[in-house]
């Protein structure tokens, strides 16, 4: 039986627009190994004494905010170079809302880049860490 590929139900693996739009700021300790932080310091910059952000995301309005860790082409094949060590804002940004709907901001950003909206009927709410699932036969 055919198996779904991971990107068949995870549109994030062919999108990446959220990684070009927001300033990804987080508490400085997330990038301090001696405190248990895992975000690579080389990928960060200081905002102030308490917060850092991912390099590339601290641009002013109108400028590109592409995160330094984002690799690939928007809307094609995309990935995070530090996915396993990404900061909490990246871990917490939802594609799927609690009610099972698609995050409206995600749909809005996709439209800004000329990408089609995510179709929830084709993309069941799964995380990128979920193993491939068998397709449902109607």
N, CA, C and O atoms as a Tinker XYZ file with bonds, in Angstrom:
   552  protein
     1  N      0.841000   -1.183000    0.000000    73     2
     2  CA     0.000000    0.000000    0.000000    64     1     3
     3  C      0.887000    1.248000    0.000000    63     2     4     5
     4  O      1.928000    1.273000    0.656000    81     3
     5  N      0.478000    2.268000   -0.726000    73     3     6
     6  CA     1.229000    3.516000   -0.793000    64     5     7
     7  C      1.237000    4.205000    0.572000    63     6     8     9
     8  O      0.235000    4.185000    1.287000    81     7
     9  N      2.362000    4.809000    0.927000    73     7    10
    10  CA     2.456000    5.559000    2.176000    64     9    11
    11  C      2.612000    7.041000    1.847000    63    10    12    13
    12  O      3.253000    7.412000    0.864000    81    11
    13  N      2.012000    7.875000    2.689000    73    11    14
    14  CA     2.174000    9.309000    2.532000    64    13    15
    15  C      3.594000    9.684000    2.888000    63    14    16    17
    16  O      4.153000    9.167000    3.856000    81    15
    17  N      4.184000   10.580000    2.115000    73    15    18
    18  CA     5.471000   11.160000    2.504000    64    17    19
    19  C      5.208000   12.216000    3.560000    63    18    20    21
    20  O      4.099000   12.740000    3.667000    81    19
    21  N      6.239000   12.528000    4.342000    73    19    22
    22  CA     6.085000   13.511000    5.419000    64    21    23
    23  C      5.558000   14.838000    4.879000    63    22    24    25
    24  O      4.714000   15.462000    5.521000    81    23
    25  N      6.033000   15.283000    3.720000    73    23    26
    26  CA     5.583000   16.583000    3.210000    64    25    27
    27  C      4.191000   16.520000    2.593000    63    26    28    29
    28  O      3.631000   17.556000    2.233000    81    27
    29  N      3.615000   15.303000    2.463000    73    27    30
    30  CA     2.241000   15.206000    2.005000    64    29    31
    31  C      1.269000   15.746000    3.044000    63    30    32    33
    32  O      0.187000   16.211000    2.686000    81    31
    33  N      1.630000   15.695000    4.320000    73    31    34
    34  CA     0.722000   16.209000    5.328000    64    33    35
    35  C      1.356000   17.272000    6.198000    63    34    36    37
    36  O      0.752000   17.706000    7.179000    81    35
    37  N      2.540000   17.696000    5.866000    73    35    38
    38  CA     3.165000   18.794000    6.595000    64    37    39
    39  C      3.541000   19.897000    5.613000    63    38    40    41
    40  O      4.661000   19.913000    5.102000    81    39
    41  N      2.625000   20.812000    5.346000    73    39    42
    42  CA     2.898000   21.865000    4.379000    64    41    43
    43  C      4.045000   22.786000    4.784000    63    42    44    45
    44  O      4.564000   23.524000    3.947000    81    43
    45  N      4.446000   22.756000    6.049000    73    43    46
    46  CA     5.567000   23.588000    6.500000    64    45    47
    47  C      6.862000   23.216000    5.783000    63    46    48    49
    48  O      7.744000   24.060000    5.622000    81    47
    49  N      6.985000   21.959000    5.350000    73    47    50
    50  CA     8.211000   21.507000    4.703000    64    49    51
    51  C      8.344000   22.008000    3.273000    63    50    52    53
    52  O      9.373000   21.789000    2.633000    81    51
    53  N      7.320000   22.673000    2.767000    73    51    54
    54  CA     7.433000   23.280000    1.448000    64    53    55
    55  C      6.987000   24.743000    1.488000    63    54    56    57
    56  O      6.637000   25.314000    0.455000    81    55
    57  N      6.997000   25.337000    2.659000    73    55    58
    58  CA     6.522000   26.716000    2.792000    64    57    59
    59  C      7.630000   27.610000    3.345000    63    58    60    61
    60  O      8.429000   28.143000    2.575000    81    59
    61  N      7.691000   27.782000    4.672000    73    59    62
    62  CA     8.726000   28.585000    5.305000    64    61    63
    63  C      8.442000   30.065000    5.417000    63    62    64    65
    64  O      9.316000   30.813000    5.856000    81    63
    65  N      7.245000   30.528000    5.037000    73    63    66
    66  CA     6.998000   31.968000    5.066000    64    65    67
    67  C      7.001000   32.549000    6.472000    63    66    68    69
    68  O      7.342000   33.718000    6.649000    81    67
    69  N      6.628000   31.756000    7.483000    73    67    70
    70  CA     6.651000   32.299000    8.848000    64    69    71
    71  C      8.075000   32.649000    9.265000    63    70    72    73
    72  O      8.281000   33.534000   10.096000    81    71
    73  N      9.060000   31.956000    8.690000    73    71    74
    74  CA    10.475000   32.192000    9.027000    64    73    75
    75  C     11.046000   33.396000    8.289000    63    74    76    77
    76  O     12.232000   33.698000    8.418000    81    75
    77  N     10.209000   34.084000    7.518000    73    75    78
    78  CA    10.640000   35.280000    6.803000    64    77    79
    79  C      9.840000   36.517000    7.214000    63    78    80    81
    80  O     10.044000   37.603000    6.673000    81    79
    81  N      8.939000   36.346000    8.167000    73    79    82
    82  CA     8.012000   37.431000    8.474000    64    81    83
    83  C      8.127000   37.975000    9.893000    63    82    84    85
    84  O      7.949000   39.176000   10.097000    81    83
    85  N      8.414000   37.144000   10.864000    73    83    86
    86  CA     8.390000   37.545000   12.264000    64    85    87
    87  C      9.790000   37.720000   12.838000    63    86    88    89
    88  O     10.735000   37.061000   12.404000    81    87
    89  N      9.915000   38.608000   13.812000    73    87    90
    90  CA    11.150000   38.633000   14.595000    64    89    91
    91  C     11.036000   37.487000   15.597000    63    90    92    93
    92  O     10.088000   37.429000   16.380000    81    91
    93  N     11.994000   36.591000   15.565000    73    91    94
    94  CA    11.993000   35.436000   16.460000    64    93    95
    95  C     12.828000   35.797000   17.686000    63    94    96    97
    96  O     14.042000   35.596000   17.715000    81    95
    97  N     12.145000   36.336000   18.697000    73    95    98
    98  CA    12.850000   36.741000   19.909000    64    97    99
    99  C     12.543000   35.759000   21.033000    63    98   100   101
   100  O     11.459000   35.178000   21.098000    81    99
   101  N     13.530000   35.587000   21.922000    73    99   102
   102  CA    13.406000   34.611000   22.998000    64   101   103
   103  C     14.342000   34.993000   24.139000    63   102   104   105
   104  O     15.261000   35.793000   23.966000    81   103
   105  N     14.096000   34.417000   25.286000    73   103   106
   106  CA    14.909000   34.667000   26.476000    64   105   107
   107  C     16.334000   34.203000   26.213000    63   106   108   109
   108  O     16.542000   33.115000   25.676000    81   107
   109  N     17.304000   35.006000   26.583000    73   107   110
   110  CA    18.715000   34.785000   26.262000    64   109   111
   111  C     19.230000   33.414000   26.691000    63   110   112   113
   112  O     20.127000   32.877000   26.041000    81   111
   113  N     18.696000   32.832000   27.760000    73   111   114
   114  CA    19.207000   31.560000   28.275000    64   113   115
   115  C     18.989000   30.394000   27.296000    63   114   116   117
   116  O     19.650000   29.362000   27.413000    81   115
   117  N     18.083000   30.549000   26.347000    73   115   118
   118  CA    17.877000   29.489000   25.353000    64   117   119
   119  C     19.118000   29.286000   24.481000    63   118   120   121
   120  O     19.267000   28.246000   23.839000    81   119
   121  N     20.001000   30.277000   24.460000    73   119   122
   122  CA    21.232000   30.180000   23.664000    64   121   123
   123  C     22.479000   30.123000   24.545000    63   122   124   125
   124  O     23.579000   30.422000   24.082000    81   123
   125  N     22.314000   29.747000   25.791000    73   123   126
   126  CA    23.448000   29.641000   26.713000    64   125   127
   127  C     23.631000   28.190000   27.131000    63   126   128   129
   128  O     22.896000   27.696000   27.986000    81   127
   129  N     24.612000   27.494000   26.533000    73   127   130
   130  CA    24.802000   26.068000   26.831000    64   129   131
   131  C     25.002000   25.764000   28.311000    63   130   132   133
   132  O     24.527000   24.736000   28.794000    81   131
   133  N     25.694000   26.634000   29.039000    73   131   134
   134  CA    25.941000   26.364000   30.459000    64   133   135
   135  C     24.662000   26.407000   31.289000    63   134   136   137
   136  O     24.656000   25.951000   32.433000    81   135
   137  N     23.576000   26.949000   30.728000    73   135   138
   138  CA    22.272000   26.963000   31.399000    64   137   139
   139  C     21.298000   25.965000   30.772000    63   138   140   141
   140  O     20.111000   25.952000   31.099000    81   139
   141  N     21.810000   25.137000   29.877000    73   139   142
   142  CA    20.956000   24.145000   29.219000    64   141   143
   143  C     20.353000   24.607000   27.914000    63   142   144   145
   144  O     19.577000   23.872000   27.302000    81   143
   145  N     20.689000   25.815000   27.467000    73   143   146
   146  CA    20.174000   26.317000   26.197000    64   145   147
   147  C     20.742000   25.550000   25.027000    63   146   148   149
   148  O     21.891000   25.109000   25.073000    81   147
   149  N     19.951000   25.383000   23.970000    73   147   150
   150  CA    20.386000   24.599000   22.814000    64   149   151
   151  C     20.460000   25.384000   21.512000    63   150   152   153
   152  O     20.979000   24.878000   20.517000    81   151
   153  N     19.950000   26.610000   21.500000    73   151   154
   154  CA    19.986000   27.412000   20.269000    64   153   155
   155  C     21.436000   27.828000   20.012000    63   154   156   157
   156  O     22.062000   28.438000   20.879000    81   155
   157  N     21.981000   27.504000   18.822000    73   155   158
   158  CA    23.370000   27.888000   18.538000    64   157   159
   159  C     23.560000   29.403000   18.580000    63   158   160   161
   160  O     22.869000   30.142000   17.879000    81   159
   161  N     24.491000   29.854000   19.397000    73   159   162
   162  CA    24.737000   31.282000   19.599000    64   161   163
   163  C     25.073000   31.979000   18.283000    63   162   164   165
   164  O     24.698000   33.136000   18.090000    81   163
   165  N     25.770000   31.301000   17.378000    73   163   166
   166  CA    26.143000   31.906000   16.094000    64   165   167
   167  C     24.933000   32.301000   15.252000    63   166   168   169
   168  O     25.060000   33.112000   14.334000    81   167
   169  N     23.776000   31.745000   15.547000    73   167   170
   170  CA    22.560000   32.051000   14.803000    64   169   171
   171  C     21.737000   33.147000   15.472000    63   170   172   173
   172  O     20.643000   33.469000   15.010000    81   171
   173  N     22.255000   33.720000   16.554000    73   171   174
   174  CA    21.473000   34.703000   17.315000    64   173   175
   175  C     22.152000   36.063000   17.364000    63   174   176   177
   176  O     23.338000   36.197000   17.064000    81   175
   177  N     21.376000   37.063000   17.746000    73   175   178
   178  CA    21.919000   38.387000   18.048000    64   177   179
   179  C     21.181000   38.926000   19.264000    63   178   180   181
   180  O     20.042000   38.542000   19.531000    81   179
   181  N     21.832000   39.813000   19.995000    73   179   182
   182  CA    21.239000   40.396000   21.196000    64   181   183
   183  C     20.228000   41.465000   20.821000    63   182   184   185
   184  O     20.456000   42.267000   19.916000    81   183
   185  N     19.111000   41.462000   21.530000    73   183   186
   186  CA    18.137000   42.547000   21.424000    64   185   187
   187  C     18.367000   43.514000   22.576000    63   186   188   189
   188  O     18.411000   44.730000   22.387000    81   187
   189  N     18.511000   42.951000   23.772000    73   187   190
   190  CA    18.828000   43.717000   24.973000    64   189   191
   191  C     19.464000   42.761000   25.979000    63   190   192   193
   192  O     19.901000   41.675000   25.598000    81   191
   193  N     19.522000   43.138000   27.249000    73   191   194
   194  CA    20.159000   42.282000   28.253000    64   193   195
   195  C     19.404000   40.983000   28.523000    63   194   196   197
   196  O     19.985000   40.031000   29.042000    81   195
   197  N     18.144000   40.933000   28.186000    73   195   198
   198  CA    17.328000   39.761000   28.508000    64   197   199
   199  C     16.913000   38.924000   27.305000    63   198   200   201
   200  O     16.581000   37.747000   27.445000    81   199
   201  N     16.933000   39.528000   26.136000    73   199   202
   202  CA    16.407000   38.809000   24.974000    64   201   203
   203  C     17.387000   38.784000   23.815000    63   202   204   205
   204  O     18.166000   39.714000   23.604000    81   203
   205  N     17.322000   37.696000   23.079000    73   203   206
   206  CA    18.044000   37.511000   21.820000    64   205   207
   207  C     17.002000   37.298000   20.735000    63   206   208   209
   208  O     15.817000   37.124000   21.018000    81   207
   209  N     17.459000   37.314000   19.498000    73   207   210
   210  CA    16.589000   36.928000   18.398000    64   209   211
   211  C     17.422000   36.168000   17.382000    63   210   212   213
   212  O     18.652000   36.220000   17.408000    81   211
   213  N     16.757000   35.475000   16.504000    73   211   214
   214  CA    17.448000   34.771000   15.436000    64   213   215
   215  C     17.973000   35.798000   14.439000    63   214   216   217
   216  O     17.253000   36.716000   14.047000    81   215
   217  N     19.233000   35.638000   14.031000    73   215   218
   218  CA    19.811000   36.553000   13.044000    64   217   219
   219  C     18.962000   36.549000   11.780000    63   218   220   221
   220  O     18.486000   35.514000   11.315000    81   219
   221  N     18.798000   37.737000   11.256000    73   219   222
   222  CA    18.007000   37.909000   10.049000    64   221   223
   223  C     16.571000   38.302000   10.315000    63   222   224   225
   224  O     15.890000   38.806000    9.422000    81   223
   225  N     16.094000   38.077000   11.547000    73   223   226
   226  CA    14.688000   38.363000   11.839000    64   225   227
   227  C     14.470000   39.699000   12.527000    63   226   228   229
   228  O     13.327000   40.058000   12.809000    81   227
   229  N     15.526000   40.443000   12.807000    73   227   230
   230  CA    15.417000   41.698000   13.537000    64   229   231
   231  C     15.388000   42.908000   12.605000    63   230   232   233
   232  O     15.819000   43.996000   12.984000    81   231
   233  N     14.894000   42.723000   11.418000    73   231   234
   234  CA    14.848000   43.808000   10.433000    64   233   235
   235  C     13.701000   44.768000   10.737000    63   234   236   237
   236  O     12.743000   44.414000   11.425000    81   235
   237  N     13.814000   45.977000   10.216000    73   235   238
   238  CA    12.744000   46.953000   10.351000    64   237   239
   239  C     11.622000   46.595000    9.391000    63   238   240   241
   240  O     11.813000   45.815000    8.458000    81   239
   241  N     10.445000   47.177000    9.629000    73   239   242
   242  CA     9.300000   46.917000    8.746000    64   241   243
   243  C      9.665000   47.214000    7.306000    63   242   244   245
   244  O     10.313000   48.218000    7.008000    81   243
   245  N      9.250000   46.347000    6.433000    73   243   246
   246  CA     9.533000   46.512000    5.013000    64   245   247
   247  C     10.795000   45.815000    4.556000    63   246   248   249
   248  O     10.963000   45.566000    3.362000    81   247
   249  N     11.699000   45.489000    5.494000    73   247   250
   250  CA    12.921000   44.778000    5.136000    64   249   251
   251  C     12.694000   43.279000    5.296000    63   250   252   253
   252  O     11.810000   42.855000    6.040000    81   251
   253  N     13.484000   42.490000    4.604000    73   251   254
   254  CA    13.387000   41.041000    4.720000    64   253   255
   255  C     13.717000   40.612000    6.139000    63   254   256   257
   256  O     14.665000   41.116000    6.741000    81   255
   257  N     12.946000   39.692000    6.668000    73   255   258
   258  CA    13.181000   39.136000    8.002000    64   257   259
   259  C     13.509000   37.656000    7.909000    63   258   260   261
   260  O     13.164000   36.899000    8.817000    81   259
   261  N     14.145000   37.233000    6.873000    73   259   262
   262  CA    14.441000   35.814000    6.697000    64   261   263
   263  C     15.429000   35.332000    7.761000    63   262   264   265
   264  O     16.524000   35.876000    7.905000    81   263
   265  N     15.026000   34.323000    8.485000    73   263   266
   266  CA    15.868000   33.750000    9.525000    64   265   267
   267  C     17.105000   33.109000    8.909000    63   266   268   269
   268  O     17.038000   32.462000    7.864000    81   267
   269  N     18.224000   33.305000    9.577000    73   267   270
   270  CA    19.492000   32.755000    9.108000    64   269   271
   271  C     19.468000   31.227000    9.020000    63   270   272   273
   272  O     20.190000   30.646000    8.210000    81   271
   273  N     18.656000   30.578000    9.836000    73   271   274
   274  CA    18.599000   29.110000    9.862000    64   273   275
   275  C     17.739000   28.530000    8.750000    63   274   276   277
   276  O     17.786000   27.324000    8.507000    81   275
   277  N     16.955000   29.359000    8.069000    73   275   278
   278  CA    16.067000   28.874000    7.010000    64   277   279
   279  C     16.875000   28.558000    5.754000    63   278   280   281
   280  O     17.585000   29.418000    5.232000    81   279
   281  N     16.766000   27.347000    5.283000    73   279   282
   282  CA    17.506000   26.888000    4.106000    64   281   283
   283  C     16.532000   26.443000    3.025000    63   282   284   285
   284  O     15.518000   25.810000    3.320000    81   283
   285  N     16.832000   26.767000    1.791000    73   283   286
   286  CA    15.988000   26.348000    0.671000    64   285   287
   287  C     15.185000   27.489000    0.096000    63   286   288   289
   288  O     15.412000   28.657000    0.412000    81   287
   289  N     14.242000   27.132000   -0.752000    73   287   290
   290  CA    13.412000   28.110000   -1.452000    64   289   291
   291  C     11.997000   28.121000   -0.893000    63   290   292   293
   292  O     11.373000   27.072000   -0.734000    81   291
   293  N     11.496000   29.318000   -0.595000    73   291   294
   294  CA    10.130000   29.474000   -0.109000    64   293   295
   295  C      9.171000   28.847000   -1.118000    63   294   296   297
   296  O      9.274000   29.084000   -2.321000    81   295
   297  N      8.247000   28.053000   -0.614000    73   295   298
   298  CA     7.243000   27.431000   -1.456000    64   297   299
   299  C      7.736000   26.222000   -2.220000    63   298   300   301
   300  O      6.963000   25.606000   -2.954000    81   299
   301  N      8.976000   25.873000   -2.073000    73   299   302
   302  CA     9.547000   24.714000   -2.772000    64   301   303
   303  C      9.902000   23.650000   -1.745000    63   302   304   305
   304  O      9.033000   22.950000   -1.225000    81   303
   305  N     11.175000   23.543000   -1.469000    73   303   306
   306  CA    11.682000   22.615000   -0.462000    64   305   307
   307  C     12.434000   23.453000    0.557000    63   306   308   309
   308  O     13.390000   24.145000    0.210000    81   307
   309  N     12.015000   23.395000    1.793000    73   307   310
   310  CA    12.542000   24.297000    2.807000    64   309   311
   311  C     12.810000   23.521000    4.087000    63   310   312   313
   312  O     12.122000   22.545000    4.385000    81   311
   313  N     13.803000   23.954000    4.836000    73   311   314
   314  CA    14.054000   23.322000    6.128000    64   313   315
   315  C     14.815000   24.281000    7.029000    63   314   316   317
   316  O     15.382000   25.278000    6.581000    81   315
   317  N     14.808000   23.949000    8.311000    73   315   318
   318  CA    15.525000   24.729000    9.323000    64   317   319
   319  C     16.833000   24.027000    9.619000    63   318   320   321
   320  O     16.843000   22.846000    9.966000    81   319
   321  N     17.937000   24.743000    9.484000    73   319   322
   322  CA    19.261000   24.168000    9.713000    64   321   323
   323  C     19.481000   23.791000   11.176000    63   322   324   325
   324  O     20.368000   22.993000   11.482000    81   323
   325  N     18.682000   24.357000   12.084000    73   323   326
   326  CA    18.835000   24.052000   13.507000    64   325   327
   327  C     17.529000   23.518000   14.094000    63   326   328   329
   328  O     17.238000   23.745000   15.268000    81   327
   329  N     16.752000   22.817000   13.292000    73   327   330
   330  CA    15.411000   22.390000   13.693000    64   329   331
   331  C     15.365000   21.765000   15.088000    63   330   332   333
   332  O     14.519000   22.149000   15.896000    81   331
   333  N     16.234000   20.832000   15.387000    73   331   334
   334  CA    16.228000   20.178000   16.697000    64   333   335
   335  C     16.634000   21.136000   17.813000    63   334   336   337
   336  O     16.360000   20.870000   18.983000    81   335
   337  N     17.281000   22.242000   17.467000    73   335   338
   338  CA    17.752000   23.219000   18.456000    64   337   339
   339  C     17.105000   24.588000   18.278000    63   338   340   341
   340  O     17.657000   25.595000   18.722000    81   339
   341  N     15.965000   24.633000   17.647000    73   339   342
   342  CA    15.280000   25.909000   17.404000    64   341   343
   343  C     14.725000   26.464000   18.720000    63   342   344   345
   344  O     14.468000   25.707000   19.655000    81   343
   345  N     14.540000   27.791000   18.789000    73   343   346
   346  CA    14.034000   28.410000   20.014000    64   345   347
   347  C     12.533000   28.166000   20.202000    63   346   348   349
   348  O     11.833000   27.734000   19.286000    81   347
   349  N     12.071000   28.454000   21.401000    73   347   350
   350  CA    10.668000   28.216000   21.738000    64   349   351
   351  C      9.655000   28.899000   20.830000    63   350   352   353
   352  O      8.644000   28.273000   20.514000    81   351
   353  N      9.855000   30.148000   20.383000    73   351   354
   354  CA     8.841000   30.735000   19.494000    64   353   355
   355  C      8.629000   29.902000   18.225000    63   354   356   357
   356  O      7.512000   29.827000   17.712000    81   355
   357  N      9.680000   29.288000   17.728000    73   355   358
   358  CA     9.558000   28.441000   16.541000    64   357   359
   359  C      8.821000   27.143000   16.875000    63   358   360   361
   360  O      8.027000   26.646000   16.076000    81   359
   361  N      9.090000   26.613000   18.043000    73   359   362
   362  CA     8.411000   25.382000   18.476000    64   361   363
   363  C      6.931000   25.633000   18.739000    63   362   364   365
   364  O      6.101000   24.746000   18.543000    81   363
   365  N      6.607000   26.838000   19.182000    73   363   366
   366  CA     5.244000   27.148000   19.608000    64   365   367
   367  C      4.344000   27.693000   18.505000    63   366   368   369
   368  O      3.127000   27.750000   18.683000    81   367
   369  N      4.911000   28.095000   17.372000    73   367   370
   370  CA     4.077000   28.687000   16.318000    64   369   371
   371  C      3.206000   27.596000   15.692000    63   370   372   373
   372  O      3.728000   26.634000   15.128000    81   371
   373  N      1.897000   27.740000   15.788000    73   371   374
   374  CA     1.024000   26.657000   15.322000    64   373   375
   375  C      0.583000   26.792000   13.866000    63   374   376   377
   376  O      0.199000   27.873000   13.418000    81   375
   377  N      0.642000   25.701000   13.151000    73   375   378
   378  CA    -0.058000   25.621000   11.866000    64   377   379
   379  C     -1.518000   25.304000   12.152000    63   378   380   381
   380  O     -2.422000   25.875000   11.541000    81   379
   381  N     -1.735000   24.393000   13.083000    73   379   382
   382  CA    -3.084000   23.960000   13.442000    64   381   383
   383  C     -3.511000   24.626000   14.740000    63   382   384   385
   384  O     -2.767000   24.617000   15.721000    81   383
   385  N     -4.706000   25.202000   14.746000    73   383   386
   386  CA    -5.257000   25.813000   15.939000    64   385   387
   387  C     -5.907000   24.723000   16.792000    63   386   388   389
   388  O     -6.105000   23.602000   16.325000    81   387
   389  N     -6.236000   25.050000   18.032000    73   387   390
   390  CA    -6.809000   24.066000   18.943000    64   389   391
   391  C     -8.119000   23.480000   18.428000    63   390   392   393
   392  O     -8.439000   22.331000   18.732000    81   391
   393  N     -8.874000   24.246000   17.658000    73   391   394
   394  CA   -10.154000   23.740000   17.140000    64   393   395
   395  C     -9.982000   22.919000   15.863000    63   394   396   397
   396  O    -10.973000   22.477000   15.281000    81   395
   397  N     -8.738000   22.707000   15.419000    73   395   398
   398  CA    -8.484000   21.900000   14.226000    64   397   399
   399  C     -8.407000   22.708000   12.946000    63   398   400   401
   400  O     -8.123000   22.155000   11.883000    81   399
   401  N     -8.655000   24.014000   13.027000    73   399   402
   402  CA    -8.573000   24.859000   11.836000    64   401   403
   403  C     -7.116000   25.272000   11.596000    63   402   404   405
   404  O     -6.254000   25.139000   12.465000    81   403
   405  N     -6.884000   25.768000   10.403000    73   403   406
   406  CA    -5.553000   26.263000   10.044000    64   405   407
   407  C     -5.364000   27.648000   10.653000    63   406   408   409
   408  O     -6.301000   28.445000   10.697000    81   407
   409  N     -4.158000   27.932000   11.119000    73   407   410
   410  CA    -3.821000   29.242000   11.657000    64   409   411
   411  C     -4.101000   30.297000   10.563000    63   410   412   413
   412  O     -3.495000   30.234000    9.493000    81   411
   413  N     -5.002000   31.258000   10.810000    73   411   414
   414  CA    -5.319000   32.253000    9.780000    64   413   415
   415  C     -4.107000   33.099000    9.378000    63   414   416   417
   416  O     -4.016000   33.538000    8.232000    81   415
   417  N     -3.179000   33.330000   10.304000    73   415   418
   418  CA    -1.979000   34.106000    9.966000    64   417   419
   419  C     -1.126000   33.339000    8.967000    63   418   420   421
   420  O     -0.521000   33.935000    8.076000    81   419
   421  N     -1.078000   32.026000    9.114000    73   419   422
   422  CA    -0.339000   31.188000    8.172000    64   421   423
   423  C     -0.933000   31.344000    6.766000    63   422   424   425
   424  O     -0.206000   31.541000    5.793000    81   423
   425  N     -2.251000   31.254000    6.678000    73   423   426
   426  CA    -2.913000   31.386000    5.376000    64   425   427
   427  C     -2.652000   32.778000    4.781000    63   426   428   429
   428  O     -2.418000   32.909000    3.580000    81   427
   429  N     -2.694000   33.810000    5.626000    73   427   430
   430  CA    -2.450000   35.185000    5.177000    64   429   431
   431  C     -1.033000   35.341000    4.627000    63   430   432   433
   432  O     -0.836000   35.935000    3.567000    81   431
   433  N     -0.051000   34.807000    5.349000    73   431   434
   434  CA     1.339000   34.920000    4.907000    64   433   435
   435  C      1.571000   34.132000    3.625000    63   434   436   437
   436  O      2.296000   34.592000    2.743000    81   435
   437  N      0.975000   32.967000    3.511000    73   435   438
   438  CA     1.109000   32.179000    2.277000    64   437   439
   439  C      0.589000   32.981000    1.080000    63   438   440   441
   440  O      1.196000   32.977000    0.009000    81   439
   441  N     -0.532000   33.664000    1.272000    73   439   442
   442  CA    -1.109000   34.474000    0.188000    64   441   443
   443  C     -0.167000   35.607000   -0.210000    63   442   444   445
   444  O     -0.049000   35.921000   -1.394000    81   443
   445  N      0.513000   36.230000    0.773000    73   443   446
   446  CA     1.462000   37.301000    0.468000    64   445   447
   447  C      2.592000   36.824000   -0.449000    63   446   448   449
   448  O      3.119000   37.597000   -1.248000    81   447
   449  N      2.952000   35.564000   -0.328000    73   447   450
   450  CA     4.023000   34.982000   -1.132000    64   449   451
   451  C      3.503000   34.273000   -2.381000    63   450   452   453
   452  O      4.271000   33.646000   -3.109000    81   451
   453  N      2.200000   34.376000   -2.623000    73   451   454
   454  CA     1.623000   33.745000   -3.804000    64   453   455
   455  C      1.460000   32.241000   -3.680000    63   454   456   457
   456  O      1.320000   31.548000   -4.688000    81   455
   457  N      1.477000   31.729000   -2.463000    73   455   458
   458  CA     1.298000   30.296000   -2.253000    64   457   459
   459  C     -0.177000   29.994000   -2.021000    63   458   460   461
   460  O     -0.886000   30.816000   -1.442000    81   459
   461  N     -0.645000   28.849000   -2.455000    73   459   462
   462  CA    -2.051000   28.504000   -2.225000    64   461   463
   463  C     -2.308000   28.259000   -0.746000    63   462   464   465
   464  O     -1.384000   27.926000   -0.004000    81   463
   465  N     -3.551000   28.420000   -0.311000    73   463   466
   466  CA    -3.853000   28.150000    1.101000    64   465   467
   467  C     -3.660000   26.671000    1.420000    63   466   468   469
   468  O     -3.750000   25.817000    0.538000    81   467
   469  N     -3.396000   26.382000    2.685000    73   467   470
   470  CA    -3.304000   25.001000    3.131000    64   469   471
   471  C     -4.708000   24.426000    3.126000    63   470   472   473
   472  O     -5.638000   25.043000    3.646000    81   471
   473  N     -4.864000   23.259000    2.548000    73   471   474
   474  CA    -6.156000   22.590000    2.475000    64   473   475
   475  C     -6.249000   21.598000    3.630000    63   474   476   477
   476  O     -5.593000   20.556000    3.594000    81   475
   477  N     -7.059000   21.900000    4.664000    73   475   478
   478  CA    -7.103000   21.013000    5.824000    64   477   479
   479  C     -7.617000   19.621000    5.504000    63   478   480   481
   480  O     -7.294000   18.678000    6.227000    81   479
   481  N     -8.406000   19.455000    4.448000    73   479   482
   482  CA    -8.898000   18.115000    4.119000    64   481   483
   483  C     -7.782000   17.226000    3.587000    63   482   484   485
   484  O     -7.854000   16.004000    3.712000    81   483
   485  N     -6.743000   17.827000    2.990000    73   483   486
   486  CA    -5.617000   17.055000    2.470000    64   485   487
   487  C     -4.510000   16.907000    3.498000    63   486   488   489
   488  O     -3.720000   15.965000    3.433000    81   487
   489  N     -4.449000   17.827000    4.440000    73   487   490
   490  CA    -3.368000   17.865000    5.422000    64   489   491
   491  C     -3.902000   17.646000    6.826000    63   490   492   493
   492  O     -4.214000   18.616000    7.517000    81   491
   493  N     -4.016000   16.390000    7.273000    73   491   494
   494  CA    -4.505000   16.166000    8.631000    64   493   495
   495  C     -3.558000   16.772000    9.655000    63   494   496   497
   496  O     -2.355000   16.857000    9.406000    81   495
   497  N     -4.082000   17.197000   10.811000    73   495   498
   498  CA    -3.229000   17.858000   11.802000    64   497   499
   499  C     -2.217000   16.896000   12.418000    63   498   500   501
   500  O     -2.536000   16.165000   13.356000    81   499
   501  N     -1.019000   16.902000   11.894000    73   499   502
   502  CA     0.078000   16.083000   12.386000    64   501   503
   503  C      1.264000   16.992000   12.624000    63   502   504   505
   504  O      1.343000   18.079000   12.053000    81   503
   505  N      2.171000   16.563000   13.448000    73   503   506
   506  CA     3.384000   17.336000   13.664000    64   505   507
   507  C      4.470000   16.803000   12.748000    63   506   508   509
   508  O      4.359000   15.684000   12.248000    81   507
   509  N      5.534000   17.593000   12.514000    73   507   510
   510  CA     6.626000   17.120000   11.674000    64   509   511
   511  C      7.317000   15.890000   12.251000    63   510   512   513
   512  O      8.024000   15.195000   11.522000    81   511
   513  N      7.134000   15.601000   13.539000    73   511   514
   514  CA     7.780000   14.461000   14.161000    64   513   515
   515  C      6.934000   13.200000   14.124000    63   514   516   517
   516  O      7.372000   12.148000   14.589000    81   515
   517  N      5.711000   13.293000   13.572000    73   515   518
   518  CA     4.835000   12.139000   13.503000    64   517   519
   519  C      5.246000   11.275000   12.322000    63   518   520   521
   520  O      5.484000   11.800000   11.235000    81   519
   521  N      5.334000    9.955000   12.508000    73   519   522
   522  CA     5.718000    9.093000   11.389000    64   521   523
   523  C      4.660000    9.110000   10.291000    63   522   524   525
   524  O      3.506000    9.442000   10.560000    81   523
   525  N      5.029000    8.758000    9.059000    73   523   526
   526  CA     4.051000    8.725000    7.984000    64   525   527
   527  C      2.873000    7.840000    8.336000    63   526   528   529
   528  O      3.016000    6.838000    9.037000    81   527
   529  N      1.690000    8.228000    7.831000    73   527   530
   530  CA     0.481000    7.461000    8.102000    64   529   531
   531  C     -0.048000    6.848000    6.817000    63   530   532   533
   532  O      0.254000    7.316000    5.720000    81   531
   533  N     -0.836000    5.803000    6.966000    73   531   534
   534  CA    -1.457000    5.180000    5.807000    64   533   535
   535  C     -2.570000    6.089000    5.309000    63   534   536   537
   536  O     -3.302000    6.659000    6.117000    81   535
   537  N     -2.714000    6.238000    3.983000    73   535   538
   538  CA    -3.826000    7.046000    3.480000    64   537   539
   539  C     -5.144000    6.350000    3.770000    63   538   540   541
   540  O     -5.215000    5.122000    3.805000    81   539
   541  N     -6.192000    7.146000    3.979000    73   539   542
   542  CA    -7.515000    6.594000    4.208000    64   541   543
   543  C     -8.159000    6.243000    2.871000    63   542   544   545
   544  O     -8.144000    7.042000    1.934000    81   543
   545  N     -8.717000    5.057000    2.795000    73   543   546
   546  CA    -9.403000    4.635000    1.581000    64   545   547
   547  C    -10.877000    4.843000    1.783000    63   546   548   549
   548  O    -11.453000    4.329000    2.742000    81   547
   549  N    -11.503000    5.594000    0.888000    73   547   550
   550  CA   -12.922000    5.905000    1.032000    64   549   551
   551  C    -13.792000    4.812000    0.491000    63   550   552
   552  O    -15.017000    4.919000    0.536000    81   551
